[in-house]
Amino acid sequence: MKIIVCVKQVPDTTEVKIDKKTNTLIREGVPSILNPDDANALEQALAIKDEMEDVHITVVSMGPPQADVMLRECLAMGADEAVLVSDRAFGGSDTWATSNAIASAIRKIGEYDIIFAGRQAIDGDTAQVGPQISEKLDIPQVTYVEGMEIVGDKVKVQRQLEDGYEIIEAPMPVLLTAVKELNEPRHMYIDKIFDAYKKEIPVFSINDVDITPEQVGLKASPTRVFRSFTPEVKGQGEILRGSDKEVAARLVSEFKKAHII
């Protein structure tokens, strides 16, 4: 079985700051991490590899050259190969252009049975790239996966809903997007860290894939971000203590002061 896992290097959102003059993210000096939902996607692929024979896992990421470090972390967790999709032509790509690039890289890689991706990336929170990749590869997709099993040449998936879940069966090849409830990602293995830095990670440029510069990058992206900002911090909450009657009276009093009632 061949599995491809789409991953992304993202800024640690606990450290993100906004430039008040330009309303853009300040990325300098901000640590980068493996996107959390992508870690769940990789863990599910690794869990399948633990249970089945002849499973090969390739991780794919589109990003700048420094994403090489994140890909080696994935190798140290147990992935077999990694591919970096990187070129200045890809700079400024929105979800549509990004999915063009990643889908083209997957076509170059070749055969696959399952493509895993995280539900969404914490730097954009769009949850669009995974589904767009499946559309461009013309394969089935199931999003918000919180449980799954392989049954013959199909996958049986438990898909998360706001008020419950649904069970979906889909033929392979298929694309699945993972949520954090799917599993608990493992740590890197010490011995695999050394092996990860011995491996060569191929870099696919715009000349290596079956798309043109007109299909990627800022000019090819229909999405435009007009403003980014940090919301104002709200006041801290207060815990009211006392009997039910005392707490109710205090609430009414505070609501009146705030002109809510």
Helices and strands as residue ranges (DSSP letters): E 2-6, E 9-11, E 17-19, E 24-26, E 32-34, H 36-51, E 56-62, H 67-77, E 81-85, G 88-90, H 95-109, E 114-118, H 129-137, E 141-151, E 154-161, E 164-171, E 174-178, G 180-182, H 190-196, E 203-204, G 206-208, G 213-215, H 244-257
